Amino acid sequence: MPVWEPAQEPTRLALDGSGITGVLWAIGFRADYCWIELAIFDERGLPVHTRGATAEPGLMFLGLPWQWTWGSARFSGVDADAEHLVGLLAARVSQGSAA
């Protein structure tokens, strides 16, 4: 049973007055992390993380399946993960660390 499920999947997005000027939609792909040459991956090649944040300062992932909840890799559920990561980045900036 899913931990969280939206009451209803959104089928429309009102851009008028929302401040959104562009949308990037990427589906039907598989992850390829070969360009990241850091020791942050498990034996299956998946990032080791806590809610998207890795042990490498400032390196974070968004949109991973079950990153935090069932909705993490879904358009309608990624917002909570994004807010969490933005909070971590803001804390790093306020502490004077490079994000």
Number of C-alpha atoms within 10 A of each C-alpha: 5 7 9 10 13 10 6 7 10 9 6 6 8 7 11 8 6 8 7 10 7 7 7 4 6 6 5 4 6 6 8 9 12 8 6 9 8 9 10 15 15 10 7 6 12 13 18 16 17 12 19 19 20 16 12 11 12 15 13 17 18 16 18 19 13 13 19 18 19 17 23 21 18 14 12 15 19 20 16 14 22 17 11 14 19 12 12 16 20 14 13 15 12 10 9 9 12 10 12
